[in-house]
Amino acid sequence: MAEMLLSKSPTPILKVGADGTVLYANKATNVLLDYWGINEGEKVPQSLRHNIKRALSQENPENLEIQAGKTTYAVLLQSFPEEDYVNIQGFDISSRILAEEKLRKREKQYLSLSNLGRMSIACEDFQAILKKSARLIVQGLDMEFSTILELMPDGNLIIRAGSDWEEGLAGSTIIRGKEESHSGYTLLVRKPVILKDLETETRFTHSEFLKSHGVISGITVLIGNINNPFGVLGVYSTIKRDFTEDDIYFLDSAALLLSEIIERLKAEEKLRVHHQELERLVEKRTLEYTEANEKLAQEVTQKREIERTLMNTVRFLEVLLDSIPSPVFQRNLNAIYVNCNESFARQIMGLPKNLVIGGSFQEFEKRIPKELAEIYKKYDRKLINDGGSHYHETKVVCADGMQRDFLFHKATYEDSSGEVAGVVGVMLDITQLKEAEKTSRKSEERYRIAAEQTG
C-alpha cells in the first residue's frame, strides 16, 4: 500500500543504496533519471553519491538543490544507516527560483533607473550624461553594447554615446537610411523593435555596423516624443537572447528618462531654469517607480523574502517623493486624496501629510477661493472624461496666504481592471518665470519705443 502511494506521489522519491545504486524510483522521478541518463538499478551521479555517504555517516537528514535541465528541485536526503540506504525526496522549486530571479532583475533595473535619475541631478554636462546613461542602461539589462543615437535633419542617425564599443565612435559614426538599419526601422515604425537574430532578420538589410561587432540580438526604442523624437536608444548582445515585457518596459522607461534629461538641458540653455526642469524630471520618474513597485508588491505578497526587499524599495521611493520640493498629489474619482508628498501637504494645504491623505477636495475647498476651485474642478472633469494627460496654468493660494502661479501637469491613472481611477498631479511653481517674462516684455517695449523715437 505504501509503495502504491509513493508511486502516485507527484514529487520525485528515490531509494538509493550506500553505493549510489537506485533501489526504487517512483514515476515522478523519471525526469531526473532521464536527465542523469540512468535507469532503476543503476548508480546516480558521483556528486550525489558523495552527499549520500555523508548523510549516512552523519545519520541526519541533508538538504540540497539539484538542477535537472530547467527544473530545480529542493532535495531531502533521509538516511537509514541500519539498512544502508537513503530516501531521496525532491520538491520542484523552479517557480520560486524564477520569481526570485525576476525580482533580482527588476531590482537591478530600478536601481539603474534610480542611479540615472540621481546622476542627471548631479551632472550638468550633456555628453557626460549620455555616456553614463549608456553604461547604466547596459548594466540594467546585462547586455554587452548600448547606443544613444540622435536623429539629424537629413533623416540619418549619429551615435552620440555608447557603451563597450571601441573608442571614437561617439560623434563620428553615421547610421544611414531609415529602412535599412535597425535604428532607422525603429524610427519608421515608431515603436520598440526586437532583433532576435541578425542572421535571419528580413525587415531591414543594412547592418554592417552590428555585424562587424558580432551582434546577434538587440532591442531599440524611441527617445522622446513619438511625433518628434530625439533619436533611438538601443542595446545589443553577441548571443541570441529573448526579451521580456519587463525588458521593454525598462528600456522604454530609460528612454523616457533620457529624453527628459535631454529636454531639460535644452531648456536650460534657453531659459536657465535648471532647478524647475530637474524637479519635473524627478517627480515624473518617482510616480512611475511607485506604480511599478506597487505592481511588484502584488505579485510577490506571499514571498516573505521578496516582500522584505520590495518594502525597502517602497520606503526609498516614499523618502524620495517627500524630498521633492514641488507639490505632488493623487486623488481618486471621489476627489479623495489617496497620496501626496510633504511639499503639497505643508506648502499648499498647510497641514501635516497624514491629515491630507484620506481627506476630500470638498473638505479643503474652504481654503480655496471659489473661482479657483471651479477652475480645478473643470480641468479635472475634462481630464477624467478625455483621459491622457493635461497641462494648464493657474493661480494657487498657498498655505502662507500668498497667491502664486503654478503649472499643473495632470494625468489620469487606472485601476487593475483598466478603468480610470483618479488623477495624479504635479505642480511646478512658475511665479518667478512669469515675473521674468513680464519684466522681459516691459524691457522689450521700452527698447521698441526708444528705437521708434530715435529713428
Number of C-alpha atoms within 10 A of each C-alpha: 6 6 10 9 9 17 18 12 14 14 17 23 23 22 21 26 25 21 15 22 18 21 16 17 22 20 15 18 19 17 14 21 17 11 11 13 12 15 16 17 14 14 18 21 13 11 8 14 18 13 16 26 20 17 22 22 11 12 15 14 17 17 15 12 14 15 13 14 9 6 14 19 20 15 19 18 24 20 27 17 17 8 9 13 24 26 19 20 18 23 16 18 15 15 11 12 14 12 16 16 12 13 19 14 17 20 17 16 26 20 16 22 24 19 15 22 22 12 15 27 17 9 12 14 10 13 14 13 20 22 18 18 29 24 21 22 27 24 18 21 21 15 20 18 22 27 29 28 27 22 20 12 7 8 14 17 24 22 20 19 25 26 24 13 14 9 8 9 15 20 13 10 14 17 23 16 17 19 17 15 21 28 31 24 20 23 27 11 13 15 14 21 19 18 22 17 17 20 12 9 13 8 12 16 13 17 17 12 13 18 13 8 14 14 22 20 22 27 23 28 25 28 29 20 12 13 8 11 15 20 27 25 28 27 24 25 20 18 15 15 15 13 15 9 8 14 17 18 13 20 27 20 20 28 24 20 23 26 20 23 24 19 15 22 20 14 15 17 10 8 9 13 14 16 11 18 18 18 20 19 21 23 21 17 20 19 17 13 20 18 13 14 19 14 12 16 19 10 14 16 13 10 13 10 11 18 18 13 14 20 14 11 17 19 12 12 18 16 12 14 23 17 12 18 18 21 24 26 21 22 24 18 14 11 18 18 21 16 19 23 23 25 22 26 22 17 16 18 20 17 14 13 18 12 11 25 18 14 16 16 17 12 11 11 13 10 16 16 11 10 8 15 16 13 12 14 13 11 15 21 13 11 18 18 11 11 15 12 15 16 13 12 14 13 14 21 17 17 17 11 11 8 12 15 19 18 17 19 18 22 19 24 20 13 9 8 7 8 10 17 17 22 23 21 22 24 26 20 20 16 15 11 14 14 12 12 12 12 12 12 12 12 12 12 12 12 12 11 12 11 10 9 8 6 6
